[in-house]
Amino acid sequence: MAMTAGVSTRLVGRLLGVTQSRQLPKLPRDSALRLFYLSDQRLAELARTRIPADDARRQVEELLARGCSPLALARYCRLSTAELDTLRHSSTCTELTALLVRSARLQYPG
């Protein structure tokens, strides 16, 4: 959701990790508005909208070269291992897949 809204993933992570004993971090107004106006319709469109797969393919190859397990990466990206392999040779992918691959790259820094 953070990437779709164009909001820092770190900021959203801090917001989600707030406990009762910790104070909520200051949320910049523009970030708050972007998150607030993110609709279910927009999120559903991510799974239908096809975009060029160049960046996603490159990031998948980087992750695999760093030793990320194909099975773990596929699961993280909500794909089967066969779909992940297809992505590695595809010219397009869904916007959701591209965002999940980008997120995986942030989660598995090398």
A tleap script that builds the chain and sets N, CA, C and O, in Angstrom:
source leaprc.protein.ff14SB
mol = sequence {
  NMET ALA MET THR ALA GLY VAL SER THR ARG
  LEU VAL GLY ARG LEU LEU GLY VAL THR GLN
  SER ARG GLN LEU PRO LYS LEU PRO ARG ASP
  SER ALA LEU ARG LEU PHE TYR LEU SER ASP
  GLN ARG LEU ALA GLU LEU ALA ARG THR ARG
  ILE PRO ALA ASP ASP ALA ARG ARG GLN VAL
  GLU GLU LEU LEU ALA ARG GLY CYS SER PRO
  LEU ALA LEU ALA ARG TYR CYS ARG LEU SER
  THR ALA GLU LEU ASP THR LEU ARG HIE SER
  SER THR CYS THR GLU LEU THR ALA LEU LEU
  VAL ARG SER ALA ARG LEU GLN TYR PRO CGLY
}
set mol.1.N position { 0.822 -1.186 0.000 }
set mol.1.CA position { 0.000 0.000 0.000 }
set mol.1.C position { 0.865 1.248 0.000 }
set mol.1.O position { 0.548 2.231 -0.670 }
set mol.2.N position { 1.958 1.208 0.751 }
set mol.2.CA position { 2.820 2.383 0.819 }
set mol.2.C position { 3.359 2.735 -0.559 }
set mol.2.O position { 3.337 3.900 -0.957 }
set mol.3.N position { 3.835 1.747 -1.281 }
set mol.3.CA position { 4.392 1.998 -2.608 }
set mol.3.C position { 3.326 2.492 -3.581 }
set mol.3.O position { 3.582 3.378 -4.396 }
set mol.4.N position { 2.152 1.925 -3.492 }
set mol.4.CA position { 1.052 2.349 -4.364 }
set mol.4.C position { 0.678 3.794 -4.095 }
set mol.4.O position { 0.382 4.548 -5.021 }
set mol.5.N position { 0.690 4.175 -2.842 }
set mol.5.CA position { 0.323 5.541 -2.467 }
set mol.5.C position { 1.479 6.517 -2.646 }
set mol.5.O position { 1.293 7.731 -2.558 }
set mol.6.N position { 2.677 5.982 -2.900 }
set mol.6.CA position { 3.829 6.859 -3.034 }
set mol.6.C position { 4.310 7.406 -1.699 }
set mol.6.O position { 4.781 8.539 -1.600 }
set mol.7.N position { 4.179 6.564 -0.667 }
set mol.7.CA position { 4.548 6.946 0.692 }
set mol.7.C position { 5.719 6.067 1.119 }
set mol.7.O position { 5.822 4.914 0.699 }
set mol.8.N position { 6.574 6.598 1.932 }
set mol.8.CA position { 7.726 5.854 2.428 }
set mol.8.C position { 7.296 4.562 3.123 }
set mol.8.O position { 6.446 4.580 4.014 }
set mol.9.N position { 7.889 3.448 2.709 }
set mol.9.CA position { 7.576 2.172 3.360 }
set mol.9.C position { 8.058 2.172 4.806 }
set mol.9.O position { 7.457 1.532 5.670 }
set mol.10.N position { 9.131 2.885 5.059 }
set mol.10.CA position { 9.646 2.979 6.428 }
set mol.10.C position { 8.640 3.699 7.330 }
set mol.10.O position { 8.401 3.288 8.466 }
set mol.11.N position { 8.060 4.777 6.805 }
set mol.11.CA position { 7.059 5.522 7.579 }
set mol.11.C position { 5.864 4.637 7.905 }
set mol.11.O position { 5.410 4.606 9.049 }
set mol.12.N position { 5.355 3.927 6.922 }
set mol.12.CA position { 4.199 3.054 7.150 }
set mol.12.C position { 4.566 1.940 8.124 }
set mol.12.O position { 3.767 1.584 8.991 }
set mol.13.N position { 5.762 1.391 7.988 }
set mol.13.CA position { 6.215 0.369 8.933 }
set mol.13.C position { 6.255 0.892 10.359 }
set mol.13.O position { 5.876 0.195 11.300 }
set mol.14.N position { 6.719 2.128 10.508 }
set mol.14.CA position { 6.736 2.738 11.843 }
set mol.14.C position { 5.324 2.942 12.365 }
set mol.14.O position { 5.067 2.750 13.553 }
set mol.15.N position { 4.406 3.330 11.486 }
set mol.15.CA position { 3.012 3.524 11.907 }
set mol.15.C position { 2.392 2.198 12.346 }
set mol.15.O position { 1.674 2.139 13.344 }
set mol.16.N position { 2.672 1.151 11.603 }
set mol.16.CA position { 2.088 -0.156 11.917 }
set mol.16.C position { 2.715 -0.791 13.148 }
set mol.16.O position { 2.087 -1.618 13.809 }
set mol.17.N position { 3.949 -0.411 13.460 }
set mol.17.CA position { 4.650 -1.008 14.595 }
set mol.17.C position { 4.471 -0.277 15.902 }
set mol.17.O position { 5.116 -0.617 16.894 }
set mol.18.N position { 3.611 0.716 15.924 }
set mol.18.CA position { 3.407 1.499 17.141 }
set mol.18.C position { 2.704 0.649 18.194 }
set mol.18.O position { 1.695 0.001 17.918 }
set mol.19.N position { 3.251 0.664 19.394 }
set mol.19.CA position { 2.626 -0.044 20.516 }
set mol.19.C position { 1.983 0.995 21.430 }
set mol.19.O position { 2.153 2.198 21.237 }
set mol.20.N position { 1.259 0.523 22.409 }
set mol.20.CA position { 0.593 1.442 23.336 }
set mol.20.C position { 1.592 2.288 24.107 }
set mol.20.O position { 1.280 3.405 24.518 }
set mol.21.N position { 2.788 1.758 24.301 }
set mol.21.CA position { 3.777 2.500 25.079 }
set mol.21.C position { 4.572 3.485 24.230 }
set mol.21.O position { 5.306 4.312 24.770 }
set mol.22.N position { 4.436 3.406 22.918 }
set mol.22.CA position { 5.165 4.326 22.032 }
set mol.22.C position { 4.201 5.322 21.413 }
set mol.22.O position { 3.037 5.017 21.156 }
set mol.23.N position { 4.709 6.496 21.187 }
set mol.23.CA position { 3.915 7.558 20.585 }
set mol.23.C position { 3.898 7.391 19.063 }
set mol.23.O position { 4.903 7.008 18.464 }
set mol.24.N position { 2.784 7.672 18.464 }
set mol.24.CA position { 2.631 7.619 17.016 }
set mol.24.C position { 3.562 8.641 16.374 }
set mol.24.O position { 3.568 9.805 16.773 }
set mol.25.N position { 4.364 8.213 15.364 }
set mol.25.CA position { 5.249 9.183 14.728 }
set mol.25.C position { 4.462 10.236 13.967 }
set mol.25.O position { 3.324 10.001 13.560 }
set mol.26.N position { 5.074 11.395 13.779 }
set mol.26.CA position { 4.427 12.480 13.033 }
set mol.26.C position { 4.265 12.030 11.585 }
set mol.26.O position { 5.222 11.599 10.943 }
set mol.27.N position { 3.049 12.138 11.089 }
set mol.27.CA position { 2.731 11.738 9.728 }
set mol.27.C position { 2.603 12.993 8.875 }
set mol.27.O position { 1.698 13.800 9.089 }
set mol.28.N position { 3.506 13.163 7.908 }
set mol.28.CA position { 3.399 14.346 7.047 }
set mol.28.C position { 2.034 14.396 6.354 }
set mol.28.O position { 1.487 13.367 5.958 }
set mol.29.N position { 1.506 15.594 6.216 }
set mol.29.CA position { 0.166 15.789 5.643 }
set mol.29.C position { 0.039 15.143 4.269 }
set mol.29.O position { -0.958 14.470 4.007 }
set mol.30.N position { 1.020 15.326 3.381 }
set mol.30.CA position { 0.901 14.760 2.034 }
set mol.30.C position { 0.870 13.231 2.077 }
set mol.30.O position { 0.151 12.606 1.297 }
set mol.31.N position { 1.638 12.628 2.974 }
set mol.31.CA position { 1.613 11.170 3.120 }
set mol.31.C position { 0.275 10.693 3.656 }
set mol.31.O position { -0.269 9.687 3.200 }
set mol.32.N position { -0.249 11.426 4.631 }
set mol.32.CA position { -1.552 11.067 5.199 }
set mol.32.C position { -2.638 11.116 4.133 }
set mol.32.O position { -3.472 10.214 4.053 }
set mol.33.N position { -2.633 12.164 3.314 }
set mol.33.CA position { -3.640 12.287 2.259 }
set mol.33.C position { -3.503 11.187 1.216 }
set mol.33.O position { -4.503 10.644 0.745 }
set mol.34.N position { -2.268 10.858 0.855 }
set mol.34.CA position { -2.059 9.784 -0.132 }
set mol.34.C position { -2.592 8.449 0.382 }
set mol.34.O position { -3.230 7.700 -0.358 }
set mol.35.N position { -2.326 8.162 1.642 }
set mol.35.CA position { -2.831 6.910 2.217 }
set mol.35.C position { -4.350 6.944 2.362 }
set mol.35.O position { -5.025 5.953 2.084 }
set mol.36.N position { -4.878 8.066 2.791 }
set mol.36.CA position { -6.315 8.194 2.999 }
set mol.36.C position { -7.087 7.999 1.694 }
set mol.36.O position { -8.148 7.374 1.695 }
set mol.37.N position { -6.572 8.520 0.588 }
set mol.37.CA position { -7.291 8.447 -0.677 }
set mol.37.C position { -6.994 7.188 -1.490 }
set mol.37.O position { -7.485 7.042 -2.610 }
set mol.38.N position { -6.204 6.293 -0.940 }
set mol.38.CA position { -5.946 5.024 -1.607 }
set mol.38.C position { -7.206 4.167 -1.512 }
set mol.38.O position { -7.654 3.838 -0.414 }
set mol.39.N position { -7.767 3.812 -2.646 }
set mol.39.CA position { -9.062 3.124 -2.646 }
set mol.39.C position { -8.917 1.628 -2.897 }
set mol.39.O position { -7.912 1.164 -3.435 }
set mol.40.N position { -9.940 0.888 -2.497 }
set mol.40.CA position { -9.996 -0.541 -2.790 }
set mol.40.C position { -9.955 -0.772 -4.300 }
set mol.40.O position { -9.350 -1.731 -4.779 }
set mol.41.N position { -10.603 0.117 -5.032 }
set mol.41.CA position { -10.634 0.009 -6.495 }
set mol.41.C position { -9.217 0.118 -7.064 }
set mol.41.O position { -8.838 -0.659 -7.941 }
set mol.42.N position { -8.439 1.077 -6.568 }
set mol.42.CA position { -7.065 1.244 -7.050 }
set mol.42.C position { -6.234 0.018 -6.721 }
set mol.42.O position { -5.450 -0.443 -7.550 }
set mol.43.N position { -6.397 -0.509 -5.527 }
set mol.43.CA position { -5.639 -1.708 -5.140 }
set mol.43.C position { -6.025 -2.902 -6.013 }
set mol.43.O position { -5.161 -3.693 -6.390 }
set mol.44.N position { -7.304 -3.041 -6.338 }
set mol.44.CA position { -7.745 -4.137 -7.208 }
set mol.44.C position { -7.205 -3.965 -8.624 }
set mol.44.O position { -6.904 -4.951 -9.298 }
set mol.45.N position { -7.080 -2.722 -9.076 }
set mol.45.CA position { -6.538 -2.456 -10.411 }
set mol.45.C position { -5.099 -2.938 -10.543 }
set mol.45.O position { -4.662 -3.306 -11.633 }
set mol.46.N position { -4.369 -2.936 -9.443 }
set mol.46.CA position { -2.972 -3.362 -9.485 }
set mol.46.C position { -2.826 -4.782 -10.026 }
set mol.46.O position { -1.870 -5.089 -10.738 }
set mol.47.N position { -3.771 -5.633 -9.686 }
set mol.47.CA position { -3.706 -7.032 -10.118 }
set mol.47.C position { -4.133 -7.212 -11.572 }
set mol.47.O position { -3.896 -8.266 -12.163 }
set mol.48.N position { -4.762 -6.187 -12.151 }
set mol.48.CA position { -5.233 -6.296 -13.542 }
set mol.48.C position { -4.392 -5.503 -14.531 }
set mol.48.O position { -4.356 -5.828 -15.718 }
set mol.49.N position { -3.720 -4.472 -14.051 }
set mol.49.CA position { -2.982 -3.579 -14.933 }
set mol.49.C position { -1.631 -4.178 -15.295 }
set mol.49.O position { -0.827 -4.493 -14.418 }
set mol.50.N position { -1.387 -4.332 -16.594 }
set mol.50.CA position { -0.119 -4.878 -17.066 }
set mol.50.C position { 0.827 -3.738 -17.406 }
set mol.50.O position { 0.440 -2.741 -18.016 }
set mol.51.N position { 2.078 -3.912 -16.994 }
set mol.51.CA position { 3.116 -2.913 -17.247 }
set mol.51.C position { 4.356 -3.635 -17.770 }
set mol.51.O position { 4.444 -4.857 -17.656 }
set mol.52.N position { 5.316 -2.905 -18.342 }
set mol.52.CA position { 6.561 -3.547 -18.771 }
set mol.52.C position { 7.254 -4.218 -17.584 }
set mol.52.O position { 7.279 -3.670 -16.482 }
set mol.53.N position { 7.805 -5.386 -17.813 }
set mol.53.CA position { 8.394 -6.178 -16.733 }
set mol.53.C position { 9.902 -5.988 -16.591 }
set mol.53.O position { 10.535 -6.695 -15.807 }
set mol.54.N position { 10.487 -5.054 -17.328 }
set mol.54.CA position { 11.946 -4.898 -17.329 }
set mol.54.C position { 12.528 -4.754 -15.921 }
set mol.54.O position { 13.445 -5.489 -15.552 }
set mol.55.N position { 12.002 -3.815 -15.137 }
set mol.55.CA position { 12.528 -3.601 -13.781 }
set mol.55.C position { 12.286 -4.816 -12.890 }
set mol.55.O position { 13.173 -5.226 -12.141 }
set mol.56.N position { 11.108 -5.383 -12.968 }
set mol.56.CA position { 10.784 -6.554 -12.134 }
set mol.56.C position { 11.711 -7.724 -12.474 }
set mol.56.O position { 12.213 -8.405 -11.580 }
set mol.57.N position { 11.932 -7.948 -13.759 }
set mol.57.CA position { 12.842 -9.045 -14.175 }
set mol.57.C position { 14.246 -8.816 -13.615 }
set mol.57.O position { 14.859 -9.732 -13.066 }
set mol.58.N position { 14.744 -7.600 -13.756 }
set mol.58.CA position { 16.087 -7.278 -13.280 }
set mol.58.C position { 16.176 -7.475 -11.764 }
set mol.58.O position { 17.161 -8.022 -11.268 }
set mol.59.N position { 15.164 -7.037 -11.037 }
set mol.59.CA position { 15.173 -7.166 -9.582 }
set mol.59.C position { 15.078 -8.630 -9.149 }
set mol.59.O position { 15.719 -9.035 -8.180 }
set mol.60.N position { 14.278 -9.422 -9.867 }
set mol.60.CA position { 14.187 -10.851 -9.560 }
set mol.60.C position { 15.553 -11.504 -9.759 }
set mol.60.O position { 16.001 -12.282 -8.916 }
set mol.61.N position { 16.207 -11.192 -10.859 }
set mol.61.CA position { 17.529 -11.764 -11.123 }
set mol.61.C position { 18.537 -11.353 -10.053 }
set mol.61.O position { 19.354 -12.170 -9.627 }
set mol.62.N position { 18.489 -10.096 -9.614 }
set mol.62.CA position { 19.361 -9.621 -8.533 }
set mol.62.C position { 19.132 -10.413 -7.256 }
set mol.62.O position { 20.079 -10.861 -6.609 }
set mol.63.N position { 17.867 -10.579 -6.903 }
set mol.63.CA position { 17.526 -11.299 -5.677 }
set mol.63.C position { 17.991 -12.743 -5.737 }
set mol.63.O position { 18.554 -13.257 -4.771 }
set mol.64.N position { 17.762 -13.394 -6.854 }
set mol.64.CA position { 18.181 -14.784 -6.994 }
set mol.64.C position { 19.707 -14.903 -6.978 }
set mol.64.O position { 20.249 -15.851 -6.409 }
set mol.65.N position { 20.397 -13.949 -7.599 }
set mol.65.CA position { 21.862 -13.964 -7.611 }
set mol.65.C position { 22.436 -13.758 -6.207 }
set mol.65.O position { 23.525 -14.243 -5.899 }
set mol.66.N position { 21.698 -13.036 -5.360 }
set mol.66.CA position { 22.135 -12.802 -3.973 }
set mol.66.C position { 21.856 -14.000 -3.076 }
set mol.66.O position { 22.234 -14.007 -1.905 }
set mol.67.N position { 21.195 -15.013 -3.626 }
set mol.67.CA position { 20.926 -16.211 -2.845 }
set mol.67.C position { 19.521 -16.333 -2.298 }
set mol.67.O position { 19.235 -17.244 -1.522 }
set mol.68.N position { 18.644 -15.432 -2.688 }
set mol.68.CA position { 17.252 -15.537 -2.254 }
set mol.68.C position { 16.648 -16.814 -2.849 }
set mol.68.O position { 16.809 -17.084 -4.040 }
set mol.69.N position { 15.979 -17.566 -2.049 }
set mol.69.CA position { 15.354 -18.808 -2.496 }
set mol.69.C position { 14.238 -18.514 -3.499 }
set mol.69.O position { 13.390 -17.660 -3.239 }
set mol.70.N position { 14.223 -19.215 -4.652 }
set mol.70.CA position { 13.136 -19.004 -5.610 }
set mol.70.C position { 11.754 -19.249 -4.989 }
set mol.70.O position { 10.800 -18.530 -5.288 }
set mol.71.N position { 11.654 -20.257 -4.132 }
set mol.71.CA position { 10.377 -20.555 -3.488 }
set mol.71.C position { 9.957 -19.415 -2.561 }
set mol.71.O position { 8.801 -18.992 -2.581 }
set mol.72.N position { 10.898 -18.916 -1.747 }
set mol.72.CA position { 10.584 -17.809 -0.829 }
set mol.72.C position { 10.207 -16.550 -1.609 }
set mol.72.O position { 9.272 -15.841 -1.238 }
set mol.73.N position { 10.935 -16.279 -2.683 }
set mol.73.CA position { 10.639 -15.094 -3.488 }
set mol.73.C position { 9.279 -15.222 -4.157 }
set mol.73.O position { 8.502 -14.268 -4.183 }
set mol.74.N position { 8.994 -16.391 -4.694 }
set mol.74.CA position { 7.686 -16.612 -5.333 }
set mol.74.C position { 6.559 -16.414 -4.326 }
set mol.74.O position { 5.567 -15.751 -4.626 }
set mol.75.N position { 6.704 -16.976 -3.154 }
set mol.75.CA position { 5.668 -16.829 -2.124 }
set mol.75.C position { 5.486 -15.372 -1.735 }
set mol.75.O position { 4.358 -14.897 -1.607 }
set mol.76.N position { 6.592 -14.661 -1.548 }
set mol.76.CA position { 6.520 -13.254 -1.166 }
set mol.76.C position { 5.773 -12.451 -2.230 }
set mol.76.O position { 5.004 -11.544 -1.913 }
set mol.77.N position { 6.010 -12.797 -3.493 }
set mol.77.CA position { 5.393 -12.066 -4.613 }
set mol.77.C position { 4.033 -12.633 -5.003 }
set mol.77.O position { 3.452 -12.227 -6.008 }
set mol.78.N position { 3.529 -13.572 -4.206 }
set mol.78.CA position { 2.227 -14.193 -4.449 }
set mol.78.C position { 2.166 -14.895 -5.803 }
set mol.78.O position { 1.170 -14.812 -6.522 }
set mol.79.N position { 3.260 -15.590 -6.131 }
set mol.79.CA position { 3.367 -16.328 -7.385 }
set mol.79.C position { 3.738 -17.771 -7.073 }
set mol.79.O position { 4.264 -18.073 -6.002 }
set mol.80.N position { 3.460 -18.649 -8.015 }
set mol.80.CA position { 4.008 -20.008 -7.931 }
set mol.80.C position { 5.438 -19.926 -8.454 }
set mol.80.O position { 5.819 -18.932 -9.072 }
set mol.81.N position { 6.227 -20.965 -8.208 }
set mol.81.CA position { 7.591 -20.950 -8.742 }
set mol.81.C position { 7.573 -20.966 -10.270 }
set mol.81.O position { 8.467 -20.403 -10.903 }
set mol.82.N position { 6.574 -21.600 -10.864 }
set mol.82.CA position { 6.446 -21.593 -12.330 }
set mol.82.C position { 6.139 -20.183 -12.832 }
set mol.82.O position { 6.674 -19.761 -13.858 }
set mol.83.N position { 5.282 -19.454 -12.119 }
set mol.83.CA position { 4.969 -18.077 -12.510 }
set mol.83.C position { 6.184 -17.168 -12.343 }
set mol.83.O position { 6.402 -16.264 -13.149 }
set mol.84.N position { 6.978 -17.410 -11.292 }
set mol.84.CA position { 8.195 -16.631 -11.097 }
set mol.84.C position { 9.156 -16.876 -12.255 }
set mol.84.O position { 9.764 -15.939 -12.771 }
set mol.85.N position { 9.290 -18.130 -12.661 }
set mol.85.CA position { 10.164 -18.453 -13.790 }
set mol.85.C position { 9.653 -17.796 -15.074 }
set mol.85.O position { 10.446 -17.304 -15.877 }
set mol.86.N position { 8.347 -17.788 -15.266 }
set mol.86.CA position { 7.752 -17.126 -16.439 }
set mol.86.C position { 8.043 -15.631 -16.407 }
set mol.86.O position { 8.351 -15.039 -17.441 }
set mol.87.N position { 7.950 -15.019 -15.235 }
set mol.87.CA position { 8.236 -13.593 -15.090 }
set mol.87.C position { 9.656 -13.275 -15.541 }
set mol.87.O position { 9.901 -12.216 -16.118 }
set mol.88.N position { 10.583 -14.177 -15.285 }
set mol.88.CA position { 11.984 -13.944 -15.638 }
set mol.88.C position { 12.194 -13.813 -17.143 }
set mol.88.O position { 13.242 -13.346 -17.588 }
set mol.89.N position { 11.196 -14.225 -17.925 }
set mol.89.CA position { 11.324 -14.180 -19.395 }
set mol.89.C position { 10.185 -13.401 -20.046 }
set mol.89.O position { 10.056 -13.393 -21.270 }
set mol.90.N position { 9.372 -12.758 -19.243 }
set mol.90.CA position { 8.186 -12.079 -19.757 }
set mol.90.C position { 8.468 -10.609 -20.089 }
set mol.90.O position { 9.354 -9.986 -19.503 }
set mol.91.N position { 7.716 -10.081 -21.017 }
set mol.91.CA position { 7.870 -8.661 -21.357 }
set mol.91.C position { 6.939 -7.781 -20.517 }
set mol.91.O position { 7.167 -6.577 -20.401 }
set mol.92.N position { 5.896 -8.374 -19.934 }
set mol.92.CA position { 4.976 -7.618 -19.082 }
set mol.92.C position { 4.669 -8.406 -17.812 }
set mol.92.O position { 4.868 -9.619 -17.738 }
set mol.93.N position { 4.183 -7.682 -16.833 }
set mol.93.CA position { 3.701 -8.299 -15.597 }
set mol.93.C position { 2.639 -7.373 -15.034 }
set mol.93.O position { 2.459 -6.257 -15.521 }
set mol.94.N position { 1.932 -7.837 -14.005 }
set mol.94.CA position { 0.937 -6.955 -13.393 }
set mol.94.C position { 1.653 -5.918 -12.548 }
set mol.94.O position { 2.778 -6.124 -12.094 }
set mol.95.N position { 0.981 -4.813 -12.350 }
set mol.95.CA position { 1.533 -3.756 -11.509 }
set mol.95.C position { 1.728 -4.272 -10.086 }
set mol.95.O position { 2.686 -3.894 -9.412 }
set mol.96.N position { 0.817 -5.139 -9.628 }
set mol.96.CA position { 0.941 -5.731 -8.296 }
set mol.96.C position { 2.214 -6.560 -8.188 }
set mol.96.O position { 2.945 -6.448 -7.203 }
set mol.97.N position { 2.484 -7.386 -9.187 }
set mol.97.CA position { 3.697 -8.209 -9.165 }
set mol.97.C position { 4.931 -7.324 -9.126 }
set mol.97.O position { 5.860 -7.594 -8.365 }
set mol.98.N position { 4.955 -6.274 -9.933 }
set mol.98.CA position { 6.102 -5.363 -9.949 }
set mol.98.C position { 6.309 -4.720 -8.578 }
set mol.98.O position { 7.444 -4.592 -8.120 }
set mol.99.N position { 5.220 -4.314 -7.923 }
set mol.99.CA position { 5.326 -3.717 -6.587 }
set mol.99.C position { 5.818 -4.725 -5.551 }
set mol.99.O position { 6.620 -4.387 -4.680 }
set mol.100.N position { 5.339 -5.954 -5.648 }
set mol.100.CA position { 5.765 -6.988 -4.703 }
set mol.100.C position { 7.236 -7.339 -4.901 }
set mol.100.O position { 7.952 -7.576 -3.928 }
set mol.101.N position { 7.688 -7.375 -6.144 }
set mol.101.CA position { 9.107 -7.636 -6.414 }
set mol.101.C position { 9.949 -6.493 -5.837 }
set mol.101.O position { 10.979 -6.728 -5.206 }
set mol.102.N position { 9.503 -5.269 -6.058 }
set mol.102.CA position { 10.216 -4.105 -5.506 }
set mol.102.C position { 10.266 -4.166 -3.983 }
set mol.102.O position { 11.291 -3.864 -3.373 }
set mol.103.N position { 9.161 -4.554 -3.385 }
set mol.103.CA position { 9.104 -4.691 -1.937 }
set mol.103.C position { 10.046 -5.792 -1.454 }
set mol.103.O position { 10.727 -5.637 -0.441 }
set mol.104.N position { 10.078 -6.898 -2.185 }
set mol.104.CA position { 10.980 -7.996 -1.824 }
set mol.104.C position { 12.430 -7.531 -1.847 }
set mol.104.O position { 13.232 -7.913 -0.995 }
set mol.105.N position { 12.747 -6.717 -2.818 }
set mol.105.CA position { 14.114 -6.194 -2.919 }
set mol.105.C position { 14.454 -5.343 -1.695 }
set mol.105.O position { 15.596 -5.359 -1.234 }
set mol.106.N position { 13.490 -4.607 -1.167 }
set mol.106.CA position { 13.713 -3.821 0.042 }
set mol.106.C position { 13.830 -4.721 1.269 }
set mol.106.O position { 14.580 -4.415 2.195 }
set mol.107.N position { 13.093 -5.824 1.277 }
set mol.107.CA position { 13.105 -6.749 2.421 }
set mol.107.C position { 14.354 -7.615 2.468 }
set mol.107.O position { 14.804 -8.009 3.544 }
set mol.108.N position { 14.915 -7.912 1.291 }
set mol.108.CA position { 16.082 -8.803 1.207 }
set mol.108.C position { 17.274 -8.038 0.639 }
set mol.108.O position { 17.738 -8.352 -0.457 }
set mol.109.N position { 17.779 -7.035 1.367 }
set mol.109.CA position { 18.921 -6.285 0.832 }
set mol.109.C position { 20.154 -7.182 0.794 }
set mol.109.O position { 20.310 -8.085 1.617 }
set mol.110.N position { 20.997 -6.927 -0.143 }
set mol.110.CA position { 22.183 -7.784 -0.272 }
set mol.110.C position { 23.385 -7.012 -0.099 }
set mol.110.O position { 24.486 -7.559 -0.172 }
savepdb mol mol.pdb
quit
